[in-house]
Amino acid sequence: MASILRFLIRYRTTILFLILESIAIILIFNNSNYQKTQFAAYVDSVKGSIYAKYAGIKQYFTLKEENKKLIAENLELHNKLNYYINSDTIRSGTVRNVVNRPAYTYKTAKIIRNSTNKQQNFIILNIGSKQGVRSEMGVISSDGKLIGMIVKTSPNYSSAVSILNTGFIKFSGKLKRTGNYGTISWNGVNINHVQLHDIMQQSDVAVGDTVTTNQHSGVFPENILIGTVEKINIKDGIFYEIDVKLIQNMKLLQNVYVVDIHDKDEINTLLSDE
C-alpha cells in the first residue's frame, strides 16, 4: 500500500495531466460531430488494417488447399479441351456419325522425390498402378512442359525417368516452326540444356526456335513444350547437334500430369506385326 502511495505522489503531475487530457478528449468528442467522424474513420482504418493482415495470414495457410483446387480444375479443363480437339467426324454414305473419343487423358500427381545431380535422374510420383499408371506413360509439368516418362510402378507410387538422363531413354522432339524432327537426349553436362539430334544440316533451323514433342512420339501429345534452340553445332557428317535450353526448371517441380495415350497398346500391336 505504501509503495502505491509513493508511486501516486511521485507521478501525481503526470497522472493529473492524463486524467484532465482524457476528460478534455471526451468532452471534445461528445460535443463535436467532426471529431467523432474523424475518430471513427481512424478506428475503421486501424480495424481494416488488422483485418487485412488477418486475411493475409489466413490466405497463406489455405494456399495448399487452393493449389489443389486449381490443379484439379486445370486437369478437368485439359481433358475437356482434349475431348473437343479430338472429336472426329466420320461420313458413311449420307449418314454422318460423330465419334467423340479423346486421344489421351491426364492424371494429376505430386512429386515426392526428384533428382537432378546424377547421370540418370528419376522422379517419384505419389500415384501408381491402382490409379491407372503404367510404364511408358509421359509426364509433363502442370503448365504443359515435358518432364519424363514412367518406367516402373507399384500399387501407389511410380518412378519416371527424367529428361535429364544420359542414354537411358531418348525422347522425340521437333522444331515447331519447320516440323523437322529428331531425338532429344542429354549429355550430362548442364541440367538446363538438352541436345536435339538427327536434324539434317540443310534444314532450316535458327537460334530461338521452339522445340516440342512431335506426333510420332507415342508417349506425349504433339506440341508439348521442351525448350528453345540456343546453339547450333556443325560437326562432321550430315546432322546438326543442337543445344536446346529447357523451358522447365527441373529443380522447381511439385505437381505434374501423367499422360494416358488411348489405344497405345493396340497401335503397338500393329507396329509389332510390321
N, C-alpha and C positions, 0 to 999 in steps of 0.2 A: 504493500500500500504506500509506504514511504517513497519507494522508487518511482511510483506512478506520479505522486505529488511533485517530486523533484523534476520529473520529465515535463509535467504541465507548467511548472514555474519557469523552467529553463527556456521552453519553447512557447511561452504564452503569447508573445507578439506574433509569431508565425501562425499559431493556431487561431488567434483572434482575426488575423488577416484572412485566413482561409474561410472562416465562418462568415465574415462580412462579405467576402467576394462571392461566396455561394448564394447568400441572401440577395445580393445585387443581381446575379445572373438569373435567379428565379424570378425576381421582380421584372427584369427586362423581358424575359420570355413570356411571362403572364400578361404583359401589357403591350407587347409589340408583335403584330402578325408577321411582319417582315422577318424579325429574328426567329420566330417559330418556324417559318418556311425555310430559312437558311439552315437552321439546325436540323430540321427534318431531312433536308436534302443531303446534308453532310452524313447523317446517320444512314440514310439509304445508300449513299456511296460506299461507306465502310462495309455495310452489310452485303452490298453487291460484290465487293472485292473478296470478302470472305467466302461467299457462295461460289464465286468463280474459281477460287483456289480449291475449294472442296470438290467442285465438279471436275476439275482437272485431275485431282488425286483419284477420284472415283473412276474417271475415264482410263487412267493409267492402269489400274488394276483390272479393268474389264477388256483391255486390249487383246488379250489372248483369246477370249471368247468371241470378240468381234472379228478377229482374224479368222477363226474357224468358220464363222458365218460367211465371210467374204469368199473364202476358198470354196465352200460348198456351193455358193451362188455362181461363182466363176465356173465350177465344174458343170453345173446344170446348163449354163449358157454355152459352154464348149460343146456339150453333147447335142443341144438343140440346134446350134449352128451347123454342126456336122450332119445332123438329120436332114436339114433342108438343102445343104450343099450337095449331098449325095442322093437326092431324090431323082431317080431315072424315069424318063417317060418312054414306054415301050409301045410300039404300034404293031398290031396284028390285024391285017386287012383293014377294015373300017372301025375296028374296036381298039380303043386306047385304054391301056391299063397303067395306072400309076403305082409303081412299087417304091415305097419309102423304106429303104434298108440302109442304115448308116454303114459306111466302110470301116469305122472304128469308133470306139468309145474310150472314155478316160476314167481312171480310178485315182482318188486322192491318196496321198501317202505323206508321211513325215519322216524326215531323215533322222536317224538316231546315231549314226556314225558315218563319218566321211573323211577319207584320207586324200591328201594332195602331195605328200612329200615322198612318195615311193615311185618306183618304175611301173608297178602295177597297182593302180588305185581302185578301191572298191567303196561302194556306198551301201549301207544297211538301211532298209526301209521297215516301217512298222506294220506292213501288211504282207500276207503270204498266200499259200495255196487255198486256205479257207476263204479268202476274199477274192479268189479267182485269178491270182497272179501265177503266171507260168514263165518258164525260161524263154528267152528271145522276145520279150516284150520291151518296147522302148521306154525310156524315162526322160521326161522333159521338165523344165522348171515351171513354176506356177505362172510365169508370164511367157511361156512358149519358146524356150531355147533348149537345144539338145544337151543332155546330161550324160546318158549312158544307156546300158542295156542289161536287163535281168539275165543272170546266168545260173542262179540257184535259188530254190525256195524251201522254206519249212512251213509248217501249218500257219504260223502267224507272223513270219518275217521273210524277207527276201534280200538277196545280195545282187547288186548291179555293178558291172564293171564300168568304171568312169571312162569318159572320152580321153582322160589322161592315163593311157596305158601304152606300153611300148611293145607292140606286136601281138598282144593277146587277142584283140579284136580290132578290125578296121571298120569304119563307117562309110556309108555312101554320101557323097556331097556333090554339089553342083554350083556353078556360077549362075546366080539367079538372072542376071541381065542377058546372058547369051544362051543359057541352057546346057553348056558344056559340063559334063560330069566326070567325076573320078572318085578316088578313095581318100578318106581322111584318116590320118594316123598321127601319132605323137612321137617326137624324137627324144622325149625325156629331159629336155633342157629347161624350158620355160613353161610354167603352168598356165600362162596367159596366151600361149600360142600353140597351134597345131599345124600340120602340114597337109596340103592338098596335092595329090599326085595324079599322074595319068592325064594331065591336060596337055595336049599337043602344042608345040611351040608356034605353030601357025594360027593358034586360036586367039580370039580377041579377048584379052584379059587386061585389066587395069587396076592399079592401086586404089583401094576404096570400094571395089566391087563386093557385093553381098554374097556370102556363101551360105547355102541352105541344104537341106536334105532333098533328094530327088525322088521321083515317082517309082523308081525301081528298088527302093530301099527294102520293102517288105517288113520293116520294123517300125518305121516312122511314117506319119503322113508327109505329103510333099510340102516343101517350103517351110519346114521348121528351121528357125534361125540357128546358125552355127557361129559365124563371125564375119569379118571383113578382110579382104586381101591387104596385107601390109607390105609384103616384099615378094618380088617375082625373081626367082633364082634360075639362071640359064646355065645348064650343065651339058656335058657331052651326052648326046642322044637326041631323042625326038620329043621328050616331055619336059615341061617345066616342073620345078619343085617350088610350090607357092607357100609362103608363110601366111597363116591366117590368124588374126587376132580374135580370140574368143570374145563374144559379146557378154557371156555369162561369167561372172567371177565365181570360180568353182569353190572358193573358200566361204562364200556367203550363202550357202544353200540351206534351206529349212524345210520348205514344203514343195512337193513335186507332184506330177501326174505320171501314172503308168498308163501307157497306150496299149489298148487291146485291139489289134488289127483283126477284123472279122474275116472269116473264110481263109485265113492264112494256111491252115493245115490242108485244106482242100487244094489250094493253089500249089503248095509244096509237093503234094502227091502227084499232081500233073507234071510238075517240073522233074520229079524223080524218074518219070517214065520216059523222059526225052533221051 
